Amino acid sequence: MPRGSSPKRERQYEQIKESAKQRGESTGRAAEIAARTVNKERARSGEARSASRTSTKDVSSSRRGGLRSHRGADGPTKEQLYAEARRRGVKGRSSMTKAELVRAVGR
């Protein structure tokens, strides 16, 4: 978290980090997810000194979290599943179909 961030953002960071850990992310990955999410929210609300165009104009982090989280629009894409399989070290992922990747990453 950046120096001088509000207690609200500190709590938000910790909550997101713990949630990511419970979903099975590593500590480092959980911290990265939390930091990116909180920084985007800070940029959207004008708390950050500078903000990228995507931080202010893109879909909010809270909305984006639900877009593909529950089989809506057929769930995550094959590319997203492949990336998850690579992160988890699944062997043979390059020749797997989308259905096989779904089973391999446990979704």
C-alpha positions in Angstrom: 0.0 0.0 0.0 1.2 3.5 -0.7 2.3 5.7 2.2 -0.5 7.9 3.4 -3.4 5.7 2.2 -6.5 5.9 4.3 -7.5 3.3 6.9 -10.4 2.4 4.6 -8.1 1.5 1.8 -5.8 -0.5 4.2 -8.8 -2.5 5.4 -9.9 -3.0 1.8 -6.4 -4.2 0.8 -6.3 -6.8 3.7 -9.8 -8.0 3.0 -9.1 -8.6 -0.7 -5.7 -10.2 0.1 -7.3 -12.6 2.6 -10.1 -13.4 0.1 -7.6 -14.3 -2.6 -5.6 -16.5 -0.2 -8.8 -18.4 0.6 -9.4 -19.0 -3.1 -6.0 -20.7 -3.2 -3.7 -17.9 -4.5 -0.2 -17.7 -3.2 0.7 -15.0 -0.7 2.5 -12.9 -3.3 -0.2 -13.3 -5.9 -2.8 -12.4 -3.3 -0.9 -9.2 -2.4 -0.6 -8.3 -6.1 -4.3 -8.7 -6.7 -5.2 -6.7 -3.6 -2.7 -3.9 -4.5 -3.9 -3.6 -8.0 -7.6 -3.5 -7.0 -7.1 -0.9 -4.3 -4.9 1.3 -6.5 -7.6 1.2 -9.2 -10.3 2.1 -6.7 -8.1 5.0 -5.4 -7.6 6.2 -9.0 -11.3 6.0 -9.7 -12.2 8.0 -6.6 -9.6 10.7 -7.2 -7.4 9.7 -4.2 -4.3 8.9 -6.4 -2.0 11.6 -7.7 -2.1 10.1 -11.2 -4.3 7.6 -12.9 -4.2 5.8 -16.2 -7.2 6.1 -18.6 -8.1 2.5 -18.1 -8.2 3.0 -14.3 -10.8 5.8 -14.6 -12.8 4.7 -17.7 -12.7 0.9 -17.5 -15.3 -1.3 -15.7 -14.9 -1.0 -11.9 -13.0 -3.8 -10.1 -16.1 -4.8 -8.1 -18.2 -5.1 -11.3 -15.5 -6.9 -13.2 -15.1 -9.5 -10.5 -18.6 -10.9 -11.2 -18.6 -10.8 -14.9 -17.0 -14.2 -15.5 -17.0 -15.7 -12.1 -20.0 -18.0 -12.4 -20.3 -19.6 -15.8 -22.0 -16.5 -17.1 -21.2 -16.2 -20.9 -19.8 -19.7 -20.7 -17.4 -19.0 -17.8 -13.7 -18.1 -18.2 -12.2 -18.2 -21.6 -9.8 -21.0 -22.7 -6.9 -18.4 -22.5 -7.8 -17.6 -18.9 -8.0 -21.3 -18.0 -4.7 -21.9 -19.8 -3.0 -19.1 -17.8 -4.4 -20.5 -14.5 -3.1 -24.0 -15.5 0.3 -22.5 -16.2 0.3 -20.7 -12.9 -0.6 -24.0 -11.1 2.0 -26.0 -13.1 -0.5 -28.4 -14.8 1.4 -30.8 -17.2 0.1 -31.2 -20.7 -1.9 -28.0 -20.7 -0.9 -27.0 -24.2 -2.7 -29.8 -25.9 -5.8 -29.7 -23.6 -9.3 -28.6 -24.7 -11.2 -26.0 -22.8 -13.2 -28.7 -21.0 -10.0 -30.5 -20.0 -8.5 -27.3 -18.7 -11.7 -26.7 -16.7 -11.3 -30.1 -15.0 -7.5 -29.6 -14.6 -7.8 -26.3 -12.7 -10.9 -27.5 -10.7 -13.5 -25.0 -11.9 
